[in-house]
Amino acid sequence: MAGGKETPRQKMIGMMYLVLTALLALQVSNAVLEKFVFIDKALNRQAREVEEQNGKILAKIDAEVTKKGKRDADVKALNKAKEVRQSTEELMKYLGDTRETMAEITGGYDENKQLVGAKDYDIVGNYMIQQPNGKELQKKLNDYVKMLSSVSGRDFESLAKDAKDIDIAKNDPDQKNKSFAEYYFGNTPTAAGMATISHMETEVLNYEALALDALANEVGAKDIDFDKVVPLVRPVSNTVASGGKFEAQLFITAAASGSSPVFMYNNNTVPTESTENGIKYGKIEFTAKASNFDPKTLTAPASFEAEIELNDSIYTIKHEYFVVKPVIQVRSAALSALYMNCSNELDIQVPALGTAYNPSFSSKEATIVKGNKTGAVTVVPKGRSKVKLTVSNSGSVLGTETFSVKKIPPPSISISARGKQVDYEKGVAAASLTTLKVSAKAEENFANEVPKDARYRVQKISVKLARAGRQIKAGSFSSENIDLRSWRSLYRKGDNLIVKVERVNRRPSQGGSERAKPATEIYSIPIN
């Protein structure tokens, strides 16, 4: 019936009791029934031995409490142990009286101290079943178990079950409906009934031993035996400028390998990790926030409370630190303004955050494309209004940078004949004027600042051959390369070739194209 650890001898006696109980159910010979007398005596001796050991456990608890200075928690555990011992003694007396009553009502003992009614099947059953003695015994046993669980904090299985709650009986149609008293004492000879009571005594004492053991563990339970001692350096800062002073605190950290501390931050449990030395620690990680920064130092004081729960004790610490206002540094080819509808590449850094810097960017006035490197971002303004770029880190806004937006400067036009730049003053020899190349070139600063957006192409050109103010020939071309070989026979010295650039397109880096107006659209080339 009992749970917990048992000695080999206890297991052997318990097994013998179960075997003989089974044989009894089969109504075996008187010789077998007599064996219950021996089982009864063996169980009785076993109970006395366990009872003696339990007394020693209580004495050890008492001595340990005195040794540790009779601290409140330890005295409380001792008082519980004494309560267990007193309840056990009362129950053991009741069981002993019941056992002796069974002997007396069946004839007592003869001159040889042998049980007279050992084989009687009726009297014990009537005493336990027909009278309230069986119910009273069941209640006392189960009340005792409840008391042990309450006092020791350990769960104990019931000592007095009805047949429906016993594994070997609950599926037996002849047994499952029997009460506790009927199952254990019905149709039972006196010797078996007394052996049953002795077995219950042993179980009660085994339960007591387990409860006392649990209470013994409570004495000094808050004491921490440190078996890991590690030196620790806590620097003021791990980053020191050359020529500066390094400051740190050097002290000893100790830990108990068998302990399981619980680490708390803001009333929430934080993950537990271990150092390479096996020292357990709680990992605190949060996004630092503050307001009212000192305008001179750009810092703001902050603090948090942490707790460590160990062996029913709670250790609280308040840690103060400073939050540094992040300074946003913007690097780009042009800091003053951004080009409208162009991919302006910026490098935005916050040195104070170090490796914790993992920014995100947003703006209502521009399209934002995050780069592959930390802090790299491409900003494409949607219109002429100013662009407000908000910089955040791990969900916290660090600040907003404002940029003005400027127009794209008009491209310049380059005209060459046979790979040589046309001189609009000296003109071009008629023999060389067979082909022209008309191309658009981005303004120098624009090309340097946003090279991916400074790409132009001339889409439409009109050409006229003029002589003394009259048009000799005209043509329209949709390519930068103009073939004028068929015009060469018409050239006369003093004529002018009028080139008008009618359409130039820019190809933005984000795709598509847009119309661009060159600084000068009409060019006159003298023919000599």
NUPA-544314 format. One record per residue (C-alpha): chain; x, y, z. Coordinates in nm, 3 decimals. Each point is the difference from the previous one (the first is absolute). Example, Ala and Ser with C-alpha at 12.3 -4.5 7.8 and 13.67 -1.06 7.14 Angstrom:
REM residues 2
mifi/x/y/z
A/1.230/-0.450/0.780
A/0.137/0.344/-0.066
//
This chain:
REM residues 528
mifi/x/y/z
A/0.000/0.000/0.000
A/0.276/0.248/0.083
A/0.206/0.197/-0.249
A/0.366/0.099/0.030
A/0.314/-0.206/0.048
A/-0.007/-0.334/0.184
A/0.278/-0.225/0.126
A/0.035/-0.348/-0.154
A/-0.137/-0.146/0.323
A/-0.308/0.223/-0.016
A/-0.061/-0.099/-0.359
A/0.033/-0.369/0.087
A/-0.250/0.022/0.288
A/-0.242/0.197/-0.212
A/0.020/-0.257/-0.276
A/-0.058/-0.286/0.246
A/-0.304/0.182/0.135
A/-0.149/0.046/-0.348
A/0.066/-0.364/-0.094
A/-0.162/-0.136/0.315
A/-0.294/0.235/-0.046
A/-0.049/-0.144/-0.345
A/0.024/-0.355/0.132
A/-0.254/0.086/0.264
A/-0.244/0.107/-0.267
A/0.038/-0.347/-0.148
A/-0.091/-0.157/0.337
A/0.320/-0.204/0.036
A/0.089/-0.236/0.284
A/0.032/0.081/0.370
A/0.378/-0.044/-0.030
A/0.018/0.301/-0.228
A/-0.225/0.206/0.228
A/0.240/-0.058/0.287
A/0.268/0.175/-0.200
A/-0.185/0.327/0.059
A/0.106/-0.026/0.363
A/0.364/0.010/-0.106
A/-0.068/0.286/-0.245
A/-0.174/0.191/0.278
A/0.302/-0.036/0.229
A/0.244/0.094/-0.278
A/-0.198/0.311/-0.088
A/-0.024/0.094/0.368
A/0.377/-0.022/0.041
A/0.051/0.199/-0.317
A/-0.231/0.274/0.130
A/0.197/0.028/0.324
A/0.327/0.039/-0.193
A/-0.140/0.272/-0.226
A/-0.152/0.176/0.300
A/0.340/0.007/0.167
A/0.163/0.143/-0.312
A/-0.266/0.272/-0.027
A/0.072/0.102/0.357
A/0.366/0.043/-0.092
A/-0.094/0.217/-0.300
A/-0.202/0.230/0.226
A/0.293/0.021/0.243
A/0.235/0.096/-0.284
A/-0.239/0.273/-0.115
A/-0.013/0.138/0.353
A/0.381/-0.004/0.029
A/0.047/0.170/-0.339
A/-0.245/0.277/0.087
A/0.190/0.067/0.324
A/0.333/-0.006/-0.186
A/-0.120/0.262/-0.247
A/-0.118/0.236/0.273
A/-0.371/-0.084/0.005
A/-0.092/0.222/-0.289
A/-0.371/0.060/-0.052
A/-0.027/-0.203/-0.321
A/0.191/-0.292/0.151
A/-0.206/0.003/0.324
A/-0.314/-0.006/-0.213
A/0.123/-0.314/-0.178
A/0.084/-0.161/0.338
A/-0.349/0.071/0.134
A/-0.150/-0.161/-0.307
A/0.218/-0.307/0.054
A/-0.117/-0.024/0.360
A/-0.360/0.025/-0.117
A/0.060/-0.289/-0.240
A/0.158/-0.211/0.277
A/-0.288/0.065/0.241
A/-0.267/-0.080/-0.264
A/0.185/-0.318/-0.092
A/0.021/-0.114/0.361
A/-0.373/0.056/0.046
A/-0.083/-0.195/-0.316
A/0.244/-0.279/0.089
A/-0.166/-0.035/0.342
A/-0.341/-0.021/-0.166
A/0.125/-0.268/-0.244
A/0.166/-0.192/0.282
A/-0.321/0.009/0.208
A/-0.201/-0.121/-0.301
A/0.243/-0.283/-0.056
A/-0.020/-0.113/0.364
A/-0.379/0.030/-0.001
A/-0.013/-0.246/-0.290
A/0.199/-0.249/0.209
A/-0.219/0.050/0.307
A/-0.340/-0.035/-0.172
A/0.111/-0.328/-0.163
A/0.120/-0.169/0.324
A/0.331/0.168/0.078
A/0.316/-0.213/0.045
A/0.047/-0.349/0.154
A/0.263/-0.103/0.256
A/0.253/-0.031/-0.285
A/-0.072/0.357/-0.110
A/-0.162/-0.128/-0.318
A/-0.298/0.182/-0.152
A/-0.310/-0.201/0.091
A/-0.229/0.132/-0.275
A/0.262/0.030/-0.272
A/-0.220/-0.193/-0.248
A/-0.333/0.164/0.084
A/-0.155/0.153/-0.315
A/-0.297/0.185/0.148
A/0.076/0.199/0.314
A/0.261/0.243/-0.145
A/-0.213/0.060/-0.310
A/-0.306/0.077/0.212
A/0.203/0.231/0.225
A/0.139/0.201/-0.293
A/-0.293/-0.010/-0.246
A/-0.326/-0.025/0.196
A/0.123/0.237/0.266
A/0.141/0.350/-0.082
A/0.356/-0.100/0.080
A/0.098/-0.050/-0.365
A/-0.130/0.344/-0.104
A/0.171/0.159/0.298
A/0.330/-0.166/-0.091
A/-0.030/0.117/-0.362
A/-0.067/0.359/0.107
A/0.290/0.010/0.244
A/0.242/-0.136/-0.261
A/-0.110/0.242/-0.270
A/-0.010/0.299/0.239
A/0.356/-0.086/0.097
A/0.109/0.000/-0.364
A/-0.161/0.341/-0.059
A/0.179/0.136/0.304
A/0.338/-0.127/-0.126
A/-0.054/0.158/-0.343
A/-0.098/0.334/0.155
A/0.287/0.014/0.246
A/0.284/-0.133/-0.218
A/-0.111/0.135/-0.338
A/0.040/-0.346/-0.148
A/-0.277/-0.197/-0.172
A/-0.091/-0.335/0.159
A/-0.227/-0.268/-0.140
A/-0.302/-0.103/0.207
A/0.061/-0.283/0.251
A/-0.362/-0.119/0.019
A/-0.167/-0.038/-0.339
A/-0.326/-0.161/-0.101
A/0.031/-0.289/-0.245
A/-0.097/0.219/-0.300
A/0.315/0.209/0.059
A/0.240/-0.296/0.016
A/0.155/-0.114/-0.330
A/-0.019/-0.377/0.066
A/-0.362/0.021/0.115
A/-0.173/0.268/-0.207
A/-0.045/-0.228/-0.302
A/-0.102/-0.309/0.199
A/-0.382/-0.032/-0.002
A/0.010/-0.184/0.335
A/0.211/0.264/0.174
A/-0.046/0.344/-0.162
A/-0.317/0.094/0.194
A/0.144/-0.078/0.345
A/0.071/0.270/0.256
A/0.336/0.035/0.170
A/-0.111/-0.209/0.297
A/-0.165/-0.269/-0.216
A/0.303/-0.032/-0.228
A/0.262/-0.026/0.277
A/-0.196/-0.180/0.273
A/-0.292/-0.181/-0.162
A/0.016/-0.384/0.030
A/0.342/0.045/0.164
A/0.144/-0.216/0.277
A/0.126/0.169/0.313
A/0.367/-0.062/-0.083
A/-0.041/0.168/-0.340
A/-0.191/0.291/0.153
A/0.272/0.061/0.257
A/0.269/-0.027/-0.270
A/-0.193/0.258/-0.201
A/0.007/0.242/0.293
A/0.375/-0.063/0.047
A/0.054/0.071/-0.366
A/-0.187/0.329/0.038
A/0.223/0.089/0.295
A/0.306/-0.054/-0.218
A/-0.147/0.217/-0.276
A/-0.083/0.279/0.244
A/0.356/0.002/0.132
A/0.144/-0.003/-0.353
A/-0.215/0.302/-0.084
A/0.119/0.172/0.316
A/0.363/-0.062/-0.099
A/-0.058/0.166/-0.339
A/-0.171/0.301/0.160
A/0.278/0.042/0.259
A/0.259/-0.023/-0.274
A/-0.174/0.281/-0.193
A/-0.012/0.216/0.315
A/0.365/-0.074/0.077
A/0.087/0.145/-0.342
A/-0.174/0.323/0.099
A/0.243/0.057/0.285
A/0.272/0.223/-0.139
A/-0.173/-0.003/-0.336
A/0.076/0.372/-0.040
A/0.369/-0.057/0.059
A/0.201/0.019/-0.319
A/0.311/-0.214/-0.034
A/0.220/0.168/-0.257
A/0.220/-0.241/-0.191
A/0.095/0.221/-0.294
A/0.221/0.304/0.065
A/0.104/0.213/-0.297
A/0.191/0.332/-0.016
A/-0.187/0.272/-0.186
A/0.104/0.334/-0.149
A/-0.269/0.264/-0.046
A/0.147/0.291/-0.200
A/-0.140/0.351/-0.001
A/0.026/-0.029/-0.376
A/0.157/-0.252/-0.235
A/0.081/0.279/-0.245
A/0.287/0.228/0.098
A/0.165/0.270/-0.208
A/0.373/-0.018/-0.045
A/0.159/0.184/0.290
A/-0.313/-0.032/0.214
A/-0.042/-0.192/0.328
A/-0.154/-0.346/0.022
A/-0.209/-0.042/0.314
A/-0.156/-0.322/0.126
A/-0.122/-0.184/0.311
A/0.159/-0.336/0.078
A/-0.195/-0.234/0.227
A/-0.101/-0.360/0.065
A/-0.319/-0.158/-0.135
A/-0.127/-0.321/0.160
A/-0.278/-0.237/-0.099
A/-0.152/-0.329/0.109
A/-0.008/-0.248/-0.287
A/-0.306/-0.178/0.139
A/-0.207/0.317/0.034
A/-0.258/0.122/-0.250
A/-0.032/0.377/0.041
A/-0.283/0.185/-0.172
A/0.096/0.334/-0.153
A/-0.258/0.278/-0.029
A/-0.008/0.338/-0.172
A/-0.305/0.225/0.030
A/-0.192/-0.291/0.158
A/0.063/-0.220/-0.303
A/0.225/-0.305/-0.006
A/0.302/0.040/-0.227
A/0.190/-0.283/-0.174
A/0.263/-0.184/0.206
A/0.339/-0.062/-0.159
A/0.339/-0.120/0.126
A/0.354/0.128/-0.031
A/0.285/-0.221/-0.112
A/0.070/-0.058/0.373
A/-0.353/-0.130/0.059
A/-0.123/0.311/0.182
A/-0.370/0.052/-0.072
A/-0.121/0.350/-0.081
A/-0.313/0.172/-0.125
A/0.019/0.174/-0.335
A/-0.162/0.345/0.003
A/-0.058/0.161/-0.337
A/-0.216/0.302/-0.078
A/-0.010/0.311/-0.214
A/0.130/0.299/0.192
A/-0.226/0.305/-0.006
A/0.019/0.338/0.168
A/-0.110/0.362/-0.025
A/0.121/0.330/0.140
A/0.357/-0.044/-0.114
A/0.256/0.234/0.149
A/0.077/0.250/-0.281
A/0.368/0.005/0.091
A/0.076/-0.368/0.052
A/-0.287/-0.136/-0.215
A/-0.069/-0.261/0.270
A/-0.300/-0.085/0.218
A/0.001/-0.210/0.322
A/-0.203/-0.323/0.006
A/-0.033/-0.307/0.223
A/-0.171/-0.336/0.034
A/-0.058/-0.257/0.275
A/0.092/-0.366/-0.027
A/-0.071/-0.291/0.231
A/0.160/-0.339/0.060
A/-0.206/-0.267/0.174
A/0.208/-0.273/0.165
A/-0.111/-0.252/0.264
A/-0.315/0.195/0.089
A/0.203/0.319/0.044
A/-0.027/0.300/-0.231
A/0.298/0.227/-0.062
A/-0.082/0.341/-0.152
A/0.238/0.240/-0.169
A/-0.054/0.341/-0.155
A/0.234/0.077/-0.287
A/0.055/0.354/-0.120
A/0.142/0.088/-0.340
A/0.005/0.284/-0.253
A/-0.166/0.016/-0.340
A/0.197/0.191/-0.262
A/-0.199/0.201/-0.250
A/0.080/-0.143/-0.342
A/0.169/0.243/-0.238
A/-0.095/-0.074/-0.358
A/0.284/0.042/-0.249
A/-0.096/0.027/-0.366
A/0.256/-0.054/-0.271
A/-0.075/0.042/-0.370
A/0.139/0.158/-0.313
A/-0.218/0.308/0.066
A/-0.116/0.085/0.352
A/-0.181/0.324/-0.076
A/-0.283/-0.134/-0.218
A/-0.134/-0.302/-0.180
A/-0.075/-0.022/-0.370
A/-0.367/-0.040/-0.083
A/-0.100/-0.340/-0.141
A/0.355/-0.130/0.032
A/0.157/-0.275/0.208
A/0.191/0.202/0.256
A/0.226/-0.242/0.187
A/0.058/0.084/0.366
A/0.209/-0.158/0.273
A/-0.165/0.064/0.338
A/0.189/-0.108/0.312
A/-0.054/0.030/0.377
A/0.341/-0.073/0.157
A/-0.138/-0.005/0.356
A/-0.193/-0.321/-0.071
A/0.301/-0.196/-0.117
A/-0.083/-0.356/-0.108
A/-0.357/0.040/0.127
A/-0.071/0.235/-0.291
A/-0.250/-0.164/-0.235
A/-0.193/0.289/-0.150
A/-0.323/0.034/-0.194
A/-0.106/0.307/-0.197
A/-0.330/0.159/-0.097
A/-0.128/0.311/-0.175
A/-0.332/0.129/-0.135
A/0.167/0.221/-0.260
A/0.227/-0.257/-0.160
A/0.040/-0.361/-0.100
A/0.246/-0.178/0.231
A/0.220/-0.293/-0.102
A/0.216/-0.155/0.274
A/0.351/-0.094/-0.110
A/0.198/-0.319/0.054
A/0.234/0.162/0.253
A/-0.095/0.128/0.345
A/-0.108/0.363/-0.030
A/-0.011/0.003/-0.381
A/-0.325/0.138/-0.140
A/-0.121/0.135/-0.333
A/-0.246/0.291/0.009
A/-0.209/0.088/-0.307
A/-0.191/0.328/0.056
A/-0.351/-0.005/-0.149
A/-0.032/0.375/-0.049
A/0.152/0.341/0.069
A/-0.099/0.011/0.369
A/0.255/-0.066/0.270
A/0.069/-0.360/0.097
A/-0.024/-0.100/0.367
A/0.187/-0.325/0.057
A/-0.076/-0.178/0.330
A/0.271/-0.228/0.137
A/-0.101/-0.282/0.239
A/0.188/-0.278/0.172
A/-0.174/-0.317/0.124
A/-0.335/0.178/-0.005
A/0.121/0.312/0.182
A/0.013/0.332/-0.186
A/0.348/0.152/0.020
A/-0.076/0.323/-0.181
A/-0.107/0.166/-0.325
A/0.229/0.159/-0.258
A/-0.140/0.261/-0.241
A/0.132/0.044/-0.356
A/-0.089/0.261/-0.260
A/-0.076/-0.114/-0.354
A/0.146/0.156/-0.313
A/-0.074/-0.025/-0.370
A/0.214/-0.202/-0.233
A/0.229/0.236/-0.196
A/-0.054/-0.004/-0.380
A/0.242/-0.207/-0.204
A/0.240/0.154/-0.252
A/0.009/-0.103/-0.368
A/0.312/-0.124/-0.172
A/0.020/-0.015/-0.385
A/0.292/-0.169/-0.176
A/0.087/-0.069/-0.363
A/0.208/-0.307/-0.074
A/0.089/-0.026/0.370
A/0.120/0.360/0.025
A/-0.184/0.264/0.203
A/-0.163/0.262/-0.224
A/0.141/0.355/0.023
A/-0.307/0.225/-0.034
A/0.214/0.303/-0.084
A/0.244/-0.141/-0.256
A/-0.249/-0.243/-0.144
A/0.054/-0.333/-0.178
A/0.137/-0.083/-0.341
A/-0.265/-0.128/-0.241
A/0.200/-0.317/-0.063
A/-0.011/-0.087/0.374
A/-0.368/0.068/0.047
A/-0.130/-0.345/-0.096
A/-0.107/-0.120/0.346
A/-0.082/0.163/0.328
A/-0.036/-0.134/0.350
A/-0.226/0.194/0.233
A/0.014/-0.107/0.368
A/-0.119/0.137/0.334
A/0.237/0.028/0.294
A/-0.093/0.039/0.371
A/0.115/0.302/0.198
A/0.326/-0.086/0.179
A/-0.116/0.027/0.365
A/-0.319/-0.189/-0.076
A/0.199/-0.277/-0.167
A/0.233/-0.026/0.299
A/-0.276/-0.005/0.265
A/-0.250/-0.238/-0.164
A/0.189/-0.172/-0.282
A/-0.266/-0.271/-0.043
A/-0.258/0.267/-0.083
A/0.220/0.213/-0.228
A/-0.073/-0.198/-0.315
A/-0.140/0.184/-0.304
A/-0.088/-0.089/-0.355
A/-0.097/0.228/-0.290
A/-0.321/-0.139/-0.151
A/-0.091/0.251/-0.275
A/0.202/0.249/-0.211
A/-0.095/0.226/-0.290
A/0.266/0.127/-0.246
A/-0.027/0.281/-0.259
A/0.245/0.115/-0.269
A/-0.029/0.381/-0.032
A/0.149/0.231/-0.261
A/-0.034/0.377/0.018
A/-0.302/-0.038/0.226
A/-0.172/-0.255/-0.226
A/-0.063/-0.367/0.084
A/0.170/-0.230/-0.249
A/-0.082/-0.336/0.163
A/-0.152/-0.127/0.327
A/-0.017/-0.335/0.178
A/-0.109/-0.162/0.327
A/0.200/-0.271/0.179
A/-0.082/-0.230/0.293
A/0.353/-0.102/0.082
A/0.302/0.171/0.147
A/0.197/-0.100/-0.311
A/-0.103/0.202/-0.307
A/0.093/-0.112/-0.353
A/0.045/0.304/-0.230
A/0.185/-0.161/-0.291
A/-0.288/0.067/-0.237
A/0.020/0.370/0.091
A/0.367/0.049/-0.087
A/-0.062/0.094/-0.366
A/-0.221/0.290/0.113
A/0.258/0.165/0.224
A/0.139/0.340/-0.105
A/0.257/0.207/0.176
A/-0.180/0.241/0.233
A/-0.298/-0.228/0.058
A/-0.111/-0.083/0.359
A/-0.120/-0.330/0.134
A/-0.266/0.070/0.267
A/-0.035/-0.282/0.261
A/-0.296/0.010/0.238
A/-0.019/-0.246/0.290
A/-0.372/-0.064/0.037
A/-0.012/-0.280/0.259
A/0.238/-0.128/0.268
A/-0.095/-0.272/0.251
A/0.160/-0.082/0.337
A/0.001/-0.357/0.128
A/-0.045/-0.002/0.382
A/0.172/-0.278/0.190
A/-0.334/-0.125/0.136
A/-0.127/-0.064/-0.354
A/-0.206/0.175/-0.266
A/0.092/0.325/-0.172
A/-0.077/0.370/0.024
A/0.025/0.296/-0.231
A/0.302/0.229/0.047
A/0.045/0.347/-0.149
A/0.356/0.084/-0.101
A/0.154/0.337/0.083
A/0.027/0.086/-0.373
A/-0.219/-0.160/-0.263
A/0.110/0.162/-0.333
A/0.351/-0.007/-0.140
A/0.134/0.156/-0.324
A/0.299/-0.160/-0.174
A/0.172/0.211/-0.272
A/0.110/-0.192/-0.313
A/0.330/0.103/-0.162
//
